[in-house]
Amino acid sequence: MERVTKLASEKPVVIFSKSSCCMSHTIKTLFYDFGVNPAIHELDEISRGREIEQALLRLGCNPSVPAVFIGGELVGGANEIMSLHLSRSLIPMLRRVGGLWV
């Protein structure tokens, strides 16, 4: 859990992902299209990725990826991010934490 907290605070936007997950790809693309430069942690490509995935599940991420942290706080997965985007709340949130400058 401590490792997740440390990784989640390294940049304004942090995404825990798997390289083979289509929803992870969709969320990463959304952030890239906004001009956000998130820290991406591909759990299937890093050491102790399975341990991090278990910690994300304990935090309430189900499925475990994508898991998006904004400003060091867990926002949620694809459903939560898309809901925030559709309600026009995502961009202001990104601006508040310095993840988006425009």
N, C-alpha and C positions, 0 to 999 in steps of 0.2 A: 504494500500500500504506500509506503514511504517513497519508493521509487517512482510510482505513478504521480504522486504529488510533486516530486522534484521535477520530473519531465514535463508535467503539465504547466509548470510556472516558468519554463525557459523562454517562452515567447508569448506575445499577446494571444495568439491562436495556436493551439496544438491539437492535432488529429491523430488518434490511434486508429490504425487501419490494417487491412490485409491486402496484399497485392492482388489476390484473386477475387476480392469482393466487389461486385458491381455497384453496390450502394456506397461503399467507401470511395470508389472512383467518381461517382456522381457528386458526392459531397466535396471531394477535393477539387473537382472541376468547378463547382459553384464558387468556392472561395478564390480559386485562381482567376476566374472570370471577373470577380469583384476587384482584383488587384491585390488581394491579401497574399502574404508570403508566410503560410503557416509552417510550423515544425511538424513534420510527418514522421510517425514511427510505424513502420510496417512490421507488425507483430510476427509475421511468418518469415521475416528475414533478419531479425535481430536476436542476439542471445538473450535468454530469459524472457522471450516473447510470450511463451505460454504462461509464465508466472504473472506477467503484466495483464494478460487476458483474464486470468482468474481474479485478479484484484479489481479489474473493471466490472466483472460480473458481480462481485461483492458490493461495489458502489451502486449497483442498480442498473448497469448497462446490459440490456438484454434485447437483442443480441449484443455481444461485446464490442463489435465494430460496425460502423464507425462510431467512435466516441470522441466528441468534440468538447474541448475546454477553451473557454474564452475568458481572458483575464485570470487564469488560474482556477476558475470554477467550472465544474462539470455542467455543461448545458444539455447534453444528451446525444442521441443518435440522429439518424437521418430524419425520422418523423419530427422530432423537436426542431431541428434546424430548418426543415422545409416549412413547418408551421410558423416559425419566427420570420422566415423570409416572406411568406405569403401575407402575414399580418404587418409587414413593413417594420418589423422590430429588429431584424438582424443587423442591418447596416448601421443604425444608430448605436447598437451595442458594440459593434466592431470599432466604430469611431471613438467611443468612450474609453476603450482600453488601448487605443493606439495601434490597432490592427489594420486600420484603413484611414488614409489621410485625406482622401478627396471627398 
